Amino acid sequence: MPDLLEWHGYSEISGMVRPKYPHPIDVLVTTGAPFSLLYYGAKFKKSEKKIKYVIDFRDPWTWGVLYGIPTLSPRKKKLQDNMEREAMDACDVACTPTENMCDFLMQKYPANAEKVYLLPHAFEPEKFPPVTEDDKIEGFIYGGTLYGEVEESFMSIDRVIKAHPEINFKWDIYFSNLISFN
């Protein structure tokens, strides 16, 4: 699926980022996907050197299996690689939700390793009601993308559950990448 922002071009994005406020922009944060936002933010940062620029990878970009990346032609893949590199070079901070993504970016961009920051997905425990012993359910529900060692952990849990059906452990896993638990 193409990133629709690529059709609009930098000038329109720049126009959206430059609102008519009485105060200058001091921090720009872009989140990808869509990943072109990170690239256009990098171009904006180059023209507005005083701002702090934060990119937020919620999913893998060029190294991922989502968003049609594996099916891109070599020319389009190289374009995505270049856009990612420009975003990493221009940013002041690059956030990711997992340690694996941090490790990957630090290895791929060692000159930018000090910019990489772990910003995990969050929840507010105080918004959840207290659980009593009677409320406890033996089971597990997961929704999201599986990264790195998490995949192996789930496979290990799956092997234990299959080896011990008497524990009657229930689980539901909803994920967007291509792993199968048979």
C-alpha positions in Angstrom: 0.0 0.0 0.0 1.6 3.3 -1.0 2.2 6.0 1.5 -0.3 8.6 0.4 1.7 11.5 1.7 4.3 10.8 -1.0 1.8 12.1 -3.5 1.4 15.5 -1.8 5.1 16.5 -1.7 7.2 18.4 0.7 5.8 21.9 0.0 2.3 21.0 1.1 3.6 19.3 4.2 5.8 22.3 5.0 2.7 24.5 4.6 0.8 22.4 7.1 3.7 22.4 9.6 4.2 26.2 9.4 0.9 27.3 11.1 0.2 31.0 11.5 0.9 31.1 15.2 2.4 34.1 17.0 5.2 31.9 18.4 7.8 29.9 16.4 7.8 26.1 16.4 10.4 24.8 18.9 9.8 21.1 18.7 8.4 19.0 15.8 7.4 15.4 16.5 6.4 13.0 13.7 5.2 9.4 14.0 5.4 6.8 11.4 3.7 5.0 9.8 3.1 6.8 7.4 6.8 7.0 7.2 7.0 9.8 4.7 6.0 12.1 7.6 9.4 11.3 9.2 11.1 12.2 5.9 9.2 15.4 5.4 9.9 16.4 9.0 13.6 15.9 8.3 13.3 18.3 5.3 11.5 20.8 7.5 14.2 20.5 10.2 16.9 21.2 7.5 15.1 24.5 6.7 14.4 25.3 10.4 17.6 24.4 12.1 16.6 25.9 15.5 13.8 23.4 16.1 14.2 20.1 17.9 13.1 17.2 15.8 11.7 14.0 17.2 10.9 11.0 15.1 8.8 8.2 16.5 8.9 4.7 14.9 5.8 2.9 16.0 6.6 0.1 13.5 9.7 -0.9 11.6 10.2 1.1 8.4 12.6 -0.4 5.8 13.3 -3.5 7.8 9.7 -4.4 8.4 7.3 -6.8 6.8 4.3 -4.4 6.9 3.1 -1.7 4.5 4.3 -3.7 1.4 8.0 -3.1 2.1 9.1 -6.6 1.1 7.3 -6.3 -2.3 9.0 -3.0 -3.3 11.1 -2.9 -6.4 14.8 -2.4 -5.8 14.5 1.3 -6.9 11.6 2.0 -4.5 13.3 0.1 -1.7 16.4 2.3 -2.1 14.2 5.4 -2.0 12.7 4.2 1.3 16.2 3.5 2.6 17.3 7.0 1.7 14.3 8.6 3.3 14.9 6.6 6.5 18.5 7.6 6.5 17.7 11.3 6.0 15.2 11.1 8.9 17.7 9.5 11.2 20.4 12.0 10.2 18.1 15.1 10.7 16.4 14.1 14.0 17.5 15.0 17.4 15.8 12.0 19.0 14.5 8.8 17.4 11.9 6.9 19.6 10.9 3.3 19.3 8.5 1.2 21.4 10.8 -1.8 21.8 14.4 -2.6 22.7 14.8 -4.7 19.5 13.9 -1.7 17.4 16.3 0.5 19.3 19.1 -2.1 18.9 18.3 -2.4 15.2 18.5 1.3 14.6 21.7 1.7 16.7 23.4 -1.0 14.6 22.1 0.3 11.3 23.0 3.9 12.1 25.9 3.8 14.5 26.7 7.5 14.0 23.2 8.2 15.2 23.1 5.6 18.0 23.0 8.3 20.8 19.8 9.7 19.3 17.8 6.4 19.8 15.5 6.3 22.8 13.1 3.6 24.1 9.6 5.0 24.5 7.4 2.0 25.3 3.7 1.8 24.8 2.0 2.9 27.9 -1.1 2.4 30.0 -2.4 3.9 33.2 -2.7 1.2 35.9 -4.9 3.4 38.1 -7.5 3.4 35.4 -7.9 -0.4 35.8 -10.1 -1.7 38.6 -8.4 -3.8 41.3 -8.4 -7.5 40.6 -9.6 -9.9 43.4 -8.7 -13.6 43.6 -12.2 -14.5 42.3 -11.7 -12.2 39.2 -8.5 -13.8 38.1 -8.6 -15.7 34.8 -5.9 -18.0 33.7 -5.2 -16.8 30.2 -3.5 -14.3 28.0 -4.7 -11.8 25.3 -2.1 -10.0 23.1 -2.8 -7.6 20.3 -0.2 -5.9 18.2 2.9 -6.5 16.2 5.4 -9.2 17.4 9.1 -8.1 17.4 12.3 -10.0 17.8 12.6 -12.2 20.9 8.9 -11.8 21.7 8.1 -14.1 18.8 10.4 -16.8 20.3 8.8 -16.3 23.7 5.3 -16.9 22.3 6.5 -20.0 20.5 8.0 -21.3 23.8 4.7 -20.6 25.6 2.8 -22.4 22.8 5.1 -25.5 23.2 4.4 -25.6 27.0 0.7 -25.2 26.5 0.6 -28.0 23.9 2.7 -30.3 26.1 0.4 -29.7 29.1 -3.2 -29.6 28.0 -4.4 -30.3 31.5 -3.6 -26.7 32.6 -6.4 -25.5 30.4 -4.6 -22.2 29.6 -6.6 -20.0 27.2 -5.0 -17.4 25.0 -5.8 -15.2 22.1 -3.1 -13.5 20.0 -3.9 -10.9 17.4 -0.9 -9.6 15.5 -0.2 -8.1 12.2 3.0 -9.9 11.1 3.4 -13.3 9.5 3.8 -15.8 12.3 1.7 -18.9 12.7 0.9 -20.8 15.8 -0.2 -24.3 14.7 
